[in-house]
Amino acid sequence: MNNNKVAVIAKKEFFDSIKSKTFLTIFGIFLVLMLVSSVMGINNYNKQLDQYQKSQVENQNPDKNSVFTDFPEPKLTAVVFQEMVTNIGVIGAILAIILGYNAVSGEKERGNLKLILSYPLYREDVVNGKFLGKIGVLILTLAITSILSIACALVMGVNLTGSDLIAIALFMVISTLYLITFLGISIFFSTVSKSGTSSILNSFMFWILSTMIITSFSGIVADAMVPTDDTAFYGGKISSTDSVSIAVSDNSEINLSEDGGESTFEKYQKKWKIQNTIESFISPTQNYEQIASAILGNDFVNSMTGSDSPQSEIDMFEILSGKISNIITMFVWAIVSLVATYVVFMRQDIR
């Protein structure tokens, strides 16, 4: 591998990508959504913080005729940046696909690939250069959006602590890995496809399959493995004890005791674990959302699957350790897409 030649190809890919009208359009939409999410998140955080402070004052005055309330203190990163997880999960993936879908197939259609390979360079130099150039674009994109989001928070009077900045930095690292995963998948389809049209269609089909269809599939499998009574969950009261009471129209209650078996709540916990496991192995998006939410302090999956440790008492190392399987799966997706691109491109007959 010739590093100088790789750098030249990477530089060309980088500047060609940021000059693309399609990329600039998607990037503009992405940037606006991220900024809107930041402003809405900050306003929501301020409201929740006011609510928390009022509840603390009321709880210290037992003589007041008010209902006892105990709101948990809102976590800054969980409230402000959580909406960004969804935006990166959807718009970010589309951005990565747009960057990669034409990387090889576009060169084939224009007849440039045969000309490029006629120069004294290895095929791996072409693949490495294209990957590195487009990864640089993704890093620049996330760097711009994160800096602007932090600037919005500071301008609106939010104080960011050192732990908040560490969480944001880790969030951006995981977001970069996620986007690289879809970039690799998109470049792989660009390599195996004869045209840019089929490449982008295959890339989006994979995204839809791994994001939407797999969620429905995992739910069906979990339902089949752990049957539950939805009436008990939606129409009645559910607790972690071994009985479930359902309210009926005549204000009486039907007590559904499950002596010697699992409570309905425990069944839902088991069902969530099964669904989460299936999605973790197959869906890069579900992996990303779970890791990012845990880093930001809003780990919904852990709360449903029986984690007893409060988020505020868990340091970042413990959070990442608890999500190690998700992180490994994301790395596997990124590495497999890169290796598959190498294998196909090295053996391809370029005419």
Backbone hydrogen bonds in HBPLUS format (Angstrom, degrees):
<---DONOR---> <-ACCEPTOR-->    atom                        ^
c    i                          cat <-CA-CA->   ^        H-A-AA   ^      H-
h    n   atom  resd res      DA  || num        DHA   H-A  angle D-A-AA Bond
n    s   type  num  typ     dist DA aas  dist angle  dist       angle   num
A0006-VAL N   A0002-ASN O   3.01 MM   4  6.28 156.9  2.06 151.3 158.6     1
A0007-ALA N   A0003-ASN O   2.89 MM   4  6.08 156.1  1.95 147.4 153.6     2
A0008-VAL N   A0004-ASN O   3.02 MM   4  6.31 151.7  2.11 143.1 150.4     3
A0009-ILE N   A0005-LYS O   3.04 MM   4  6.30 165.9  2.06 152.4 155.1     4
A0010-ALA N   A0006-VAL O   2.84 MM   4  6.01 160.4  1.88 151.0 157.3     5
A0011-LYS N   A0007-ALA O   2.88 MM   4  6.00 158.2  1.93 146.2 151.8     6
A0012-LYS N   A0008-VAL O   3.04 MM   4  6.28 160.7  2.08 147.9 153.0     7
A0013-GLU N   A0009-ILE O   2.91 MM   4  6.15 163.9  1.94 152.5 156.9     8
A0014-PHE N   A0010-ALA O   2.88 MM   4  6.03 157.8  1.93 149.0 155.4     9
A0015-PHE N   A0011-LYS O   3.10 MM   4  6.33 172.2  2.10 155.7 155.8    10
A0016-ASP N   A0012-LYS O   2.89 MM   4  5.97 156.7  1.94 150.4 158.0    11
A0017-SER N   A0013-GLU O   2.95 MM   4  5.96 152.5  2.02 143.7 150.7    12
A0018-ILE N   A0014-PHE O   3.14 MM   4  6.45 163.1  2.17 151.9 155.3    13
A0019-LYS N   A0015-PHE O   3.20 MM   4  6.19 127.7  2.49 134.6 146.2    14
A0020-SER N   A0017-SER O   3.12 MM   3  5.25 154.2  2.18 103.7 111.7    15
A0024-LEU N   A0020-SER O   2.97 MM   4  6.19 165.1  1.99 150.9 155.4    16
A0025-THR N   A0021-LYS O   2.96 MM   4  6.11 150.1  2.05 144.0 151.5    17
A0026-ILE N   A0022-THR O   3.09 MM   4  6.37 169.0  2.10 154.0 155.8    18
A0027-PHE N   A0023-PHE O   2.76 MM   4  5.89 162.4  1.79 156.8 162.9    19
A0028-GLY N   A0024-LEU O   2.88 MM   4  5.94 151.8  1.96 138.3 145.6    20
A0029-ILE N   A0025-THR O   3.07 MM   4  6.39 160.6  2.11 150.4 154.8    21
A0030-PHE N   A0026-ILE O   2.88 MM   4  6.06 162.4  1.91 150.4 156.0    22
A0031-LEU N   A0027-PHE O   2.81 MM   4  6.00 159.3  1.85 151.2 156.5    23
A0032-VAL N   A0028-GLY O   3.01 MM   4  6.20 163.5  2.04 149.6 153.7    24
A0033-LEU N   A0029-ILE O   2.97 MM   4  6.17 166.4  1.99 153.2 157.0    25
A0034-MET N   A0030-PHE O   2.98 MM   4  6.16 156.0  2.03 147.9 154.6    26
A0035-LEU N   A0031-LEU O   2.99 MM   4  6.20 157.0  2.04 148.9 154.8    27
A0036-VAL N   A0032-VAL O   2.88 MM   4  6.09 163.1  1.91 154.6 159.5    28
A0037-SER N   A0033-LEU O   2.87 MM   4  5.99 156.3  1.93 143.6 150.8    29
A0038-SER N   A0034-MET O   2.96 MM   4  6.16 146.5  2.07 138.8 147.9    30
A0039-VAL N   A0035-LEU O   3.01 MM   4  6.33 164.7  2.04 153.5 155.7    31
A0040-MET N   A0036-VAL O   2.93 MM   4  6.12 171.4  1.94 156.0 158.8    32
A0041-GLY N   A0037-SER O   2.81 MM   4  5.81 154.1  1.87 142.2 150.4    33
A0042-ILE N   A0038-SER O   2.89 MM   4  6.08 156.0  1.95 149.5 155.6    34
A0043-ASN N   A0039-VAL O   3.02 MM   4  6.26 163.8  2.05 150.7 155.0    35
A0044-ASN N   A0040-MET O   2.92 MM   4  6.08 156.3  1.97 145.8 152.9    36
A0045-TYR N   A0041-GLY O   2.83 MM   4  6.02 151.4  1.91 143.8 152.1    37
A0046-ASN N   A0042-ILE O   2.94 MM   4  6.21 159.4  1.98 151.1 155.8    38
A0047-LYS N   A0043-ASN O   3.07 MM   4  6.32 153.9  2.14 144.8 151.6    39
A0048-GLN N   A0044-ASN O   2.95 MM   4  6.20 164.4  1.97 151.1 155.3    40
A0049-LEU N   A0045-TYR O   2.82 MM   4  6.00 151.5  1.90 148.9 157.5    41
A0050-ASP N   A0046-ASN O   2.98 MM   4  6.17 156.1  2.04 143.4 149.2    42
A0051-GLN N   A0047-LYS O   2.94 MM   4  6.20 158.8  1.99 149.2 155.4    43
A0052-TYR N   A0048-GLN O   2.89 MM   4  6.09 152.8  1.96 142.8 150.3    44
A0053-GLN N   A0049-LEU O   2.93 MM   4  6.17 161.5  1.96 149.7 154.3    45
A0054-LYS N   A0050-ASP O   2.93 MM   4  6.14 157.1  1.98 150.4 156.4    46
A0055-SER N   A0051-GLN O   2.98 MM   4  6.18 155.1  2.05 144.6 151.5    47
A0056-GLN N   A0052-TYR O   3.00 MM   4  6.29 147.5  2.11 146.4 155.2    48
A0057-VAL N   A0053-GLN O   3.12 MM   4  6.39 152.4  2.20 143.6 150.3    49
A0058-GLU N   A0054-LYS O   2.92 MM   4  6.18 164.0  1.95 153.6 157.8    50
A0059-ASN N   A0055-SER O   2.96 MM   4  6.03 153.1  2.03 142.1 149.2    51
A0060-GLN N   A0057-VAL O   3.20 MM   3  5.26 139.4  2.37  97.1 108.5    52
A0061-ASN N   A0058-GLU O   3.12 MM   3  5.25 158.6  2.16 104.2 110.9    53
A0064-LYS N   A0061-ASN O   3.25 MM   3  5.91 160.7  2.29 117.7 122.9    54
A0066-SER N   A0064-LYS O   2.92 MM   2  5.59 132.6  2.15 105.1  90.7    55
A0079-VAL N   A0075-LYS O   3.12 MM   4  6.33 152.2  2.20 158.7 166.1    56
A0080-VAL N   A0076-LEU O   2.91 MM   4  5.95 173.4  1.92 164.5 165.8    57
A0081-PHE N   A0077-THR O   3.08 MM   4  5.40 152.9  2.16 128.7 137.1    58
A0084-MET N   A0081-PHE O   3.01 MM   3  5.25 131.0  2.25 102.5 116.1    59
A0085-VAL N   A0082-GLN O   3.07 MM   3  5.39 139.1  2.25 104.2 114.9    60
A0087-ASN N   A0083-GLU O   3.28 MM   4  6.65 160.5  2.32 145.2 150.5    61
A0088-ILE N   A0084-MET O   2.82 MM   4  6.01 166.4  1.84 158.1 160.5    62
A0089-GLY N   A0085-VAL O   2.86 MM   4  5.94 153.8  1.92 142.4 151.0    63
A0090-VAL N   A0086-THR O   3.00 MM   4  6.19 141.2  2.15 145.8 154.2    64
A0091-ILE N   A0087-ASN O   2.77 MM   4  5.47 122.6  2.10 141.6 155.9    65
A0092-GLY N   A0087-ASN O   3.23 MM   5  6.66 149.9  2.32 137.2 143.6    66
A0094-ILE N   A0090-VAL O   3.10 MM   4  6.42 157.9  2.15 148.7 154.9    67
A0095-LEU N   A0091-ILE O   2.85 MM   4  6.10 155.6  1.91 149.2 156.2    68
A0096-ALA N   A0092-GLY O   2.96 MM   4  6.26 156.5  2.02 148.6 154.3    69
A0097-ILE N   A0093-ALA O   2.94 MM   4  6.19 155.0  2.00 148.4 155.4    70
A0098-ILE N   A0094-ILE O   2.87 MM   4  6.12 159.9  1.91 152.4 157.7    71
A0099-LEU N   A0095-LEU O   3.02 MM   4  6.27 148.4  2.13 143.4 152.0    72
A0100-GLY N   A0096-ALA O   3.13 MM   4  6.34 147.1  2.24 143.0 150.7    73
A0101-TYR N   A0097-ILE O   2.91 MM   4  5.74 149.6  2.00 159.4 163.3    74
A0103-ALA N   A0100-GLY O   3.15 MM   3  5.27 169.7  2.16 114.2 117.0    75
A0106-GLY N   A0102-ASN O   3.11 MM   4  4.61 137.7  2.30 103.5 114.4    76
A0107-GLU N   A0104-VAL O   3.10 MM   3  5.23 118.3  2.50  98.6 113.2    77
A0108-LYS N   A0104-VAL O   3.01 MM   4  6.38 150.7  2.10 149.6 158.5    78
A0109-GLU N   A0105-SER O   2.94 MM   4  6.20 164.0  1.97 151.8 155.1    79
A0110-ARG N   A0106-GLY O   3.06 MM   4  6.24 153.2  2.14 144.7 151.5    80
A0112-ASN N   A0107-GLU O   2.87 MM   5  4.98 129.6  2.12 150.6 155.3    81
A0113-LEU N   A0107-GLU O   3.29 MM   6  5.03 157.1  2.34 113.2 111.9    82
A0111-GLY N   A0108-LYS O   3.05 MM   3  5.03 147.4  2.16  99.3 109.5    83
A0116-ILE N   A0112-ASN O   2.82 MM   4  6.10 158.1  1.87 156.8 163.1    84
A0117-LEU N   A0113-LEU O   3.00 MM   4  6.19 162.4  2.03 150.8 154.8    85
A0118-SER N   A0115-LEU O   3.14 MM   3  5.14 146.5  2.25  97.1 107.3    86
A0119-TYR N   A0116-ILE O   3.20 MM   3  5.77 160.0  2.24 111.6 117.4    87
A0121-LEU N   A0119-TYR O   2.76 MM   2  5.75 128.2  2.03 116.0  99.5    88
A0125-ASP N   A0122-TYR O   3.03 MM   3  5.25 135.7  2.24 100.1 112.2    89
A0126-VAL N   A0123-ARG O   3.04 MM   3  5.24 123.4  2.37  99.8 113.6    90
A0127-VAL N   A0123-ARG O   3.17 MM   4  6.60 161.4  2.20 154.2 157.9    91
A0128-ASN N   A0124-GLU O   2.88 MM   4  5.98 170.2  1.89 150.0 153.4    92
A0129-GLY N   A0125-ASP O   2.90 MM   4  5.86 158.7  1.94 140.6 147.4    93
A0130-LYS N   A0126-VAL O   3.02 MM   4  6.16 161.7  2.05 149.0 153.6    94
A0131-PHE N   A0127-VAL O   2.96 MM   4  6.15 166.5  1.98 154.0 158.1    95
A0132-LEU N   A0128-ASN O   2.89 MM   4  6.00 174.4  1.89 155.7 157.6    96
A0133-GLY N   A0129-GLY O   2.98 MM   4  6.00 161.5  2.01 145.8 151.3    97
A0134-LYS N   A0130-LYS O   3.16 MM   4  6.23 163.2  2.19 147.3 151.4    98
A0135-ILE N   A0131-PHE O   2.83 MM   4  5.99 149.7  1.92 152.0 161.7    99
A0136-GLY N   A0132-LEU O   2.97 MM   4  6.11 151.2  2.06 143.0 150.2   100
A0137-VAL N   A0133-GLY O   3.32 MM   4  6.68 141.7  2.48 133.5 142.7   101
A0138-LEU N   A0134-LYS O   3.12 MM   4  6.47 155.5  2.19 144.6 150.2   102
A0139-ILE N   A0135-ILE O   2.92 MM   4  6.22 161.1  1.96 155.4 160.2   103
A0140-LEU N   A0136-GLY O   2.98 MM   4  6.14 159.6  2.02 144.6 150.3   104
A0141-THR N   A0137-VAL O   2.90 MM   4  6.12 155.5  1.96 147.0 154.0   105
A0142-LEU N   A0138-LEU O   3.01 MM   4  6.30 166.2  2.03 154.9 156.7   106
A0143-ALA N   A0139-ILE O   2.87 MM   4  5.98 151.9  1.95 147.3 156.2   107
A0144-ILE N   A0140-LEU O   2.96 MM   4  6.13 161.8  1.99 151.4 155.0   108
A0145-THR N   A0141-THR O   3.12 MM   4  6.36 169.5  2.14 150.5 153.3   109
A0146-SER N   A0142-LEU O   2.90 MM   4  5.93 157.8  1.95 145.1 151.4   110
A0147-ILE N   A0143-ALA O   3.02 MM   4  6.07 162.2  2.05 147.3 152.2   111
A0148-LEU N   A0144-ILE O   3.02 MM   4  6.18 164.0  2.04 151.2 155.8   112
A0149-SER N   A0145-THR O   2.94 MM   4  6.03 150.2  2.03 140.7 149.2   113
A0150-ILE N   A0146-SER O   2.95 MM   4  6.13 161.5  1.98 149.5 153.9   114
A0151-ALA N   A0147-ILE O   2.90 MM   4  6.07 155.0  1.96 144.7 152.5   115
A0152-CYS N   A0148-LEU O   2.91 MM   4  6.12 151.9  1.98 143.5 150.5   116
A0153-ALA N   A0149-SER O   3.08 MM   4  6.37 156.8  2.14 145.5 151.2   117
A0154-LEU N   A0150-ILE O   2.99 MM   4  6.29 157.7  2.04 151.4 157.0   118
A0155-VAL N   A0151-ALA O   2.89 MM   4  6.07 162.3  1.92 152.8 157.8   119
A0156-MET N   A0152-CYS O   2.99 MM   4  6.13 150.6  2.08 146.5 154.1   120
A0158-VAL N   A0153-ALA O   2.86 MM   5  5.24 160.0  1.90 161.9 155.7   121
A0157-GLY N   A0154-LEU O   3.12 MM   3  5.20 158.8  2.17 106.7 109.6   122
A0165-LEU N   A0161-THR O   3.08 MM   4  6.43 156.9  2.14 149.5 155.0   123
A0166-ILE N   A0162-GLY O   2.99 MM   4  6.26 152.0  2.07 146.2 154.1   124
A0167-ALA N   A0163-SER O   2.97 MM   4  6.14 158.2  2.02 142.3 148.2   125
A0168-ILE N   A0164-ASP O   2.88 MM   4  6.15 156.1  1.94 149.0 155.8   126
A0169-ALA N   A0165-LEU O   2.89 MM   4  6.06 158.0  1.94 144.9 151.0   127
A0170-LEU N   A0166-ILE O   2.94 MM   4  6.18 163.9  1.96 153.0 156.9   128
A0171-PHE N   A0167-ALA O   2.87 MM   4  5.99 150.5  1.96 142.5 151.7   129
A0172-MET N   A0168-ILE O   2.96 MM   4  6.23 150.9  2.04 147.3 154.1   130
A0173-VAL N   A0169-ALA O   3.00 MM   4  6.31 146.8  2.11 143.4 153.0   131
A0174-ILE N   A0170-LEU O   2.94 MM   4  6.20 165.9  1.96 154.6 157.1   132
A0175-SER N   A0171-PHE O   2.91 MM   4  6.06 149.6  2.00 140.3 149.8   133
A0176-THR N   A0172-MET O   2.87 MM   4  6.04 149.6  1.97 140.5 148.1   134
A0177-LEU N   A0173-VAL O   3.03 MM   4  6.37 158.7  2.08 148.5 153.8   135
A0178-TYR N   A0174-ILE O   2.95 MM   4  6.19 154.0  2.01 145.9 153.1   136
A0179-LEU N   A0175-SER O   2.97 MM   4  6.25 160.4  2.01 150.1 154.5   137
A0180-ILE N   A0176-THR O   2.87 MM   4  6.10 154.2  1.94 150.4 158.2   138
A0181-THR N   A0177-LEU O   3.00 MM   4  6.23 144.4  2.13 141.2 150.5   139
A0182-PHE N   A0178-TYR O   3.31 MM   4  6.77 155.7  2.37 148.7 152.5   140
A0183-LEU N   A0179-LEU O   2.86 MM   4  6.08 145.8  1.97 144.3 155.4   141
A0184-GLY N   A0180-ILE O   2.80 MM   4  5.99 161.3  1.84 150.2 154.3   142
A0185-ILE N   A0181-THR O   3.01 MM   4  6.31 156.7  2.07 145.5 152.1   143
A0186-SER N   A0182-PHE O   2.92 MM   4  5.97 155.5  1.98 139.5 146.3   144
A0187-ILE N   A0183-LEU O   2.87 MM   4  6.15 158.8  1.91 153.2 158.8   145
A0188-PHE N   A0184-GLY O   2.89 MM   4  6.06 149.0  1.99 143.8 152.9   146
A0189-PHE N   A0185-ILE O   3.06 MM   4  6.37 161.8  2.10 148.3 151.7   147
A0190-SER N   A0186-SER O   2.91 MM   4  6.14 142.6  2.05 139.8 151.4   148
A0191-THR N   A0187-ILE O   2.92 MM   4  6.13 137.2  2.10 139.7 150.3   149
A0191-THR N   A0188-PHE O   3.02 MM   3  5.07 126.0  2.32  95.3 109.5   150
A0192-VAL N   A0188-PHE O   3.07 MM   4  6.45 153.4  2.14 151.9 158.5   151
A0193-SER N   A0189-PHE O   2.97 MM   4  5.80 131.6  2.21 138.3 149.1   152
A0199-SER N   A0195-SER O   3.13 MM   4  6.28 150.5  2.22 141.5 150.5   153
A0200-ILE N   A0196-GLY O   2.96 MM   4  6.13 163.6  1.99 150.1 152.6   154
A0201-LEU N   A0197-THR O   3.07 MM   4  6.22 155.8  2.13 146.5 153.7   155
A0202-ASN N   A0198-SER O   2.95 MM   4  6.04 160.8  1.99 144.3 149.3   156
A0203-SER N   A0199-SER O   2.98 MM   4  6.16 156.0  2.04 145.5 152.6   157
A0204-PHE N   A0200-ILE O   2.98 MM   4  6.12 162.2  2.01 145.6 149.8   158
A0205-MET N   A0201-LEU O   2.90 MM   4  6.04 149.2  1.99 144.7 154.0   159
A0206-PHE N   A0202-ASN O   2.99 MM   4  6.22 155.7  2.05 145.7 151.4   160
A0207-TRP N   A0203-SER O   3.02 MM   4  6.30 157.6  2.08 144.5 150.9   161
A0208-ILE N   A0204-PHE O   2.87 MM   4  6.06 166.2  1.89 151.2 154.3   162
A0209-LEU N   A0205-MET O   2.88 MM   4  6.00 162.0  1.91 147.2 152.9   163
A0210-SER N   A0206-PHE O   2.84 MM   4  5.99 168.0  1.86 155.6 158.4   164
A0211-THR N   A0207-TRP O   2.89 MM   4  5.82 134.9  2.09 142.2 154.0   165
A0212-MET N   A0208-ILE O   2.87 MM   4  5.47 157.4  1.92 141.1 148.4   166
A0213-ILE N   A0208-ILE O   3.26 MM   5  6.63 160.7  2.30 148.3 154.0   167
A0214-ILE N   A0209-LEU O   2.97 MM   5  6.04 141.7  2.12 157.4 166.0   168
A0216-SER N   A0212-MET O   3.35 MM   4  6.78 156.0  2.41 149.0 154.2   169
A0217-PHE N   A0213-ILE O   2.90 MM   4  6.15 163.0  1.93 153.8 159.2   170
A0218-SER N   A0214-ILE O   2.82 MM   4  5.90 164.4  1.85 146.3 150.2   171
A0219-GLY N   A0215-THR O   3.11 MM   4  6.24 148.7  2.21 138.3 146.6   172
A0220-ILE N   A0216-SER O   3.03 MM   4  6.32 151.6  2.11 147.9 155.0   173
A0221-VAL N   A0217-PHE O   3.00 MM   4  6.31 162.9  2.03 155.1 159.4   174
A0222-ALA N   A0218-SER O   2.93 MM   4  6.05 160.6  1.97 144.7 150.3   175
A0223-ASP N   A0219-GLY O   2.93 MM   4  6.07 153.7  2.00 143.3 150.5   176
A0224-ALA N   A0220-ILE O   2.98 MM   4  6.22 152.5  2.06 145.7 153.1   177
A0225-MET N   A0221-VAL O   2.97 MM   4  6.21 150.6  2.05 148.4 156.5   178
A0226-VAL N   A0222-ALA O   2.87 MM   4  5.91 153.7  1.94 148.5 155.5   179
A0232-ALA N   A0229-ASP O   3.08 MM   3  5.53 128.8  2.35 106.9 118.5   180
A0233-PHE N   A0230-ASP O   3.10 MM   3  5.01 120.3  2.47  90.7 105.8   181
A0234-TYR N   A0230-ASP O   2.89 MM   4  6.06 170.2  1.90 160.5 161.7   182
A0235-GLY N   A0231-THR O   2.74 MM   4  5.13 146.7  1.85 132.9 143.9   183
A0237-LYS N   A0245-SER O   2.87 MM   8  5.57 156.5  1.93 168.1 170.2   184
A0258-GLU N   A0242-ASP O   3.05 MM  16  5.66 172.3  2.06 162.5 160.0   185
A0244-VAL N   A0256-LEU O   3.00 MM  12  4.96 153.3  2.07 121.4 129.9   186
A0256-LEU N   A0244-VAL O   2.60 MM  12  4.96 170.8  1.60 164.6 162.9   187
A0246-ILE N   A0254-ILE O   2.97 MM   8  5.27 160.1  2.01 144.5 149.3   188
A0254-ILE N   A0246-ILE O   2.99 MM   8  5.27 164.4  2.02 147.1 150.1   189
A0248-VAL N   A0252-SER O   3.20 MM   4  5.89 160.8  2.24 165.1 161.4   190
A0251-ASN N   A0248-VAL O   3.15 MM   3  5.73 141.3  2.30 127.9 127.5   191
A0261-GLY N   A0258-GLU O   3.02 MM   3  5.39 160.6  2.06 130.2 131.3   192
A0267-LYS N   A0263-SER O   3.03 MM   4  6.35 150.3  2.12 146.8 155.3   193
A0268-TYR N   A0264-THR O   2.97 MM   4  6.31 153.4  2.04 148.5 155.3   194
A0269-GLN N   A0265-PHE O   2.94 MM   4  6.27 148.8  2.04 145.1 154.3   195
A0270-LYS N   A0266-GLU O   2.95 MM   4  6.23 158.5  1.99 147.2 152.2   196
A0271-LYS N   A0267-LYS O   2.82 MM   4  6.06 155.5  1.88 147.9 155.6   197
A0272-TRP N   A0268-TYR O   2.92 MM   4  6.07 156.6  1.97 145.4 150.9   198
A0273-LYS N   A0269-GLN O   3.03 MM   4  6.32 151.2  2.11 145.0 152.9   199
A0274-ILE N   A0270-LYS O   3.05 MM   4  6.36 157.5  2.10 150.9 155.8   200
A0275-GLN N   A0271-LYS O   2.97 MM   4  6.21 170.4  1.98 153.8 156.5   201
A0276-ASN N   A0272-TRP O   2.81 MM   4  5.85 160.6  1.85 147.8 153.9   202
A0277-THR N   A0273-LYS O   2.94 MM   4  6.06 152.1  2.02 143.1 150.2   203
A0278-ILE N   A0274-ILE O   3.09 MM   4  6.38 164.3  2.12 155.3 158.1   204
A0279-GLU N   A0275-GLN O   3.07 MM   4  6.27 169.7  2.08 152.8 155.8   205
A0280-SER N   A0276-ASN O   2.89 MM   4  5.96 148.4  1.99 142.6 151.8   206
A0281-PHE N   A0277-THR O   3.25 MM   4  6.48 146.5  2.37 145.5 151.9   207
A0282-ILE N   A0278-ILE O   3.33 MM   4  6.52 145.3  2.46 144.9 153.9   208
A0283-SER N   A0279-GLU O   2.77 MM   4  5.25 160.6  1.81 145.4 152.0   209
A0287-ASN N   A0283-SER O   3.16 MM   4  6.36 161.4  2.20 149.0 154.1   210
A0288-TYR N   A0284-PRO O   2.90 MM   4  6.09 161.6  1.93 147.1 152.4   211
A0289-GLU N   A0285-THR O   2.92 MM   4  6.15 166.9  1.94 154.5 157.4   212
A0290-GLN N   A0286-GLN O   3.08 MM   4  6.20 156.4  2.13 145.8 151.6   213
A0291-ILE N   A0287-ASN O   3.01 MM   4  6.25 165.6  2.04 156.1 159.8   214
A0292-ALA N   A0288-TYR O   2.85 MM   4  5.93 172.9  1.85 159.9 162.3   215
A0293-SER N   A0289-GLU O   2.97 MM   4  5.87 159.0  2.01 138.1 144.6   216
A0294-ALA N   A0290-GLN O   3.11 MM   4  6.17 155.0  2.18 139.4 146.1   217
A0295-ILE N   A0291-ILE O   2.98 MM   4  6.26 158.6  2.02 152.9 158.6   218
A0296-LEU N   A0292-ALA O   2.95 MM   4  6.17 157.9  2.00 150.7 156.7   219
A0297-GLY N   A0293-SER O   3.00 MM   4  6.10 118.3  2.39 135.5 150.2   220
A0298-ASN N   A0293-SER O   2.71 MM   5  4.97 169.0  1.72 155.6 151.7   221
A0297-GLY N   A0294-ALA O   3.21 MM   3  5.10 144.0  2.35  94.0 104.5   222
A0303-SER N   A0299-ASP O   3.41 MM   4  6.69 153.4  2.48 141.4 148.3   223
A0304-MET N   A0300-PHE O   3.08 MM   4  6.38 140.6  2.24 144.6 155.3   224
A0304-MET N   A0301-VAL O   3.10 MM   3  5.14 126.0  2.40  95.9 109.9   225
A0305-THR N   A0301-VAL O   2.90 MM   4  6.08 137.3  2.08 147.2 159.8   226
A0307-SER N   A0302-ASN O   2.87 MM   5  5.16 168.4  1.88 157.3 153.5   227
A0313-GLU N   A0310-PRO O   3.03 MM   3  5.50 147.3  2.14 111.6 120.8   228
A0314-ILE N   A0311-GLN O   3.20 MM   3  5.37 165.7  2.22 109.8 113.9   229
A0319-ILE N   A0315-ASP O   3.09 MM   4  6.42 152.8  2.16 148.7 157.2   230
A0320-LEU N   A0316-MET O   2.95 MM   4  6.21 167.4  1.96 155.0 156.7   231
A0321-SER N   A0317-PHE O   2.87 MM   4  6.02 152.4  1.95 144.9 153.6   232
A0322-GLY N   A0318-GLU O   2.89 MM   4  6.04 149.6  1.99 143.1 150.6   233
A0323-LYS N   A0320-LEU O   3.14 MM   3  5.07 140.2  2.30  94.4 105.9   234
A0324-ILE N   A0321-SER O   3.34 MM   3  5.09 162.4  2.38 106.1 105.1   235
A0326-ASN N   A0323-LYS O   3.07 MM   3  5.33 118.3  2.46 103.2 117.9   236
A0327-ILE N   A0323-LYS O   2.96 MM   4  6.27 158.6  2.01 156.6 163.4   237
A0328-ILE N   A0324-ILE O   2.89 MM   4  6.05 163.8  1.92 150.8 154.9   238
A0329-THR N   A0325-SER O   3.03 MM   4  6.15 156.7  2.09 141.1 147.6   239
A0330-MET N   A0326-ASN O   3.02 MM   4  6.29 153.9  2.08 145.5 152.1   240
A0331-PHE N   A0327-ILE O   2.99 MM   4  6.31 159.1  2.04 151.2 156.7   241
A0332-VAL N   A0328-ILE O   2.83 MM   4  6.09 154.8  1.90 149.7 157.3   242
A0333-TRP N   A0329-THR O   2.98 MM   4  6.26 159.3  2.02 150.1 154.3   243
A0334-ALA N   A0330-MET O   3.09 MM   4  6.36 162.9  2.12 149.6 153.7   244
A0335-ILE N   A0331-PHE O   2.85 MM   4  6.05 166.1  1.87 156.6 160.4   245
A0336-VAL N   A0332-VAL O   2.76 MM   4  5.80 167.0  1.78 155.4 159.7   246
A0337-SER N   A0333-TRP O   3.08 MM   4  6.15 161.6  2.11 145.2 150.0   247
A0338-LEU N   A0334-ALA O   3.19 MM   4  6.38 153.5  2.26 140.8 147.8   248
A0339-VAL N   A0335-ILE O   2.85 MM   4  6.07 169.2  1.86 159.2 161.9   249
A0340-ALA N   A0336-VAL O   2.83 MM   4  5.89 163.3  1.86 150.0 155.3   250
A0341-THR N   A0337-SER O   3.08 MM   4  6.16 151.1  2.16 136.6 144.1   251
A0342-TYR N   A0338-LEU O   3.00 MM   4  6.32 158.4  2.05 149.3 155.0   252
A0343-VAL N   A0339-VAL O   2.92 MM   4  6.21 168.9  1.93 159.2 160.4   253
A0344-VAL N   A0340-ALA O   3.02 MM   4  6.16 171.6  2.02 152.4 154.6   254
A0345-PHE N   A0341-THR O   2.91 MM   4  5.90 166.3  1.93 151.6 156.3   255
A0346-MET N   A0342-TYR O   2.89 MM   4  5.93 160.2  1.92 156.0 161.1   256
A0347-ARG N   A0343-VAL O   3.35 MM   4  6.43 146.1  2.47 139.4 146.8   257
A0348-GLN N   A0345-PHE O   3.38 MM   3  5.11 153.7  2.46  94.1 101.7   258
